[in-house]
């Protein structure tokens, strides 16, 4: 059993952390260039992604999912509203709440950014063993959820 845990030594963990940084950097470089042309940043992309994955999401749900403050979220939401990328529709059941959706401009922009990331990720996953992909996803989820 001890031999199986050799990969848990500090140097290997530091190498893994460096790989995570590098993977994030290269997978976000192309989208960053597209975002900068619209004077947007990673926070805008994270919100567009959340809205794309959860049409009709509320501000409260965005705050919870992204683990950000209401103030920082509102700044980014205002940017996206002014660029006509998202729209807010009052909830019919609770008029204090607003549901957020992507506008056509937001959908098109998000797809453009997503497609630049998709190529690199898809090729890496396609070139990997199915079991490796499942285990990698499991490890990433454990890192994210702090377990």
Secondary structure, DSSP 8 states (H G I E B T S, - for coil): -TGGGGGGSHHHHHHHHHHHHHHHHHHHHHHHHHHHHTT--HHHHHHHHHHHHSTTEEHHHHHHHHT--HHHHHHHHHHHHHTTSEEEEE-SS-TT-EEEEE-HHHHHHHHHHHHHHHHHHHHHHHTS-HHHHHHHHHHHHHHHTT-
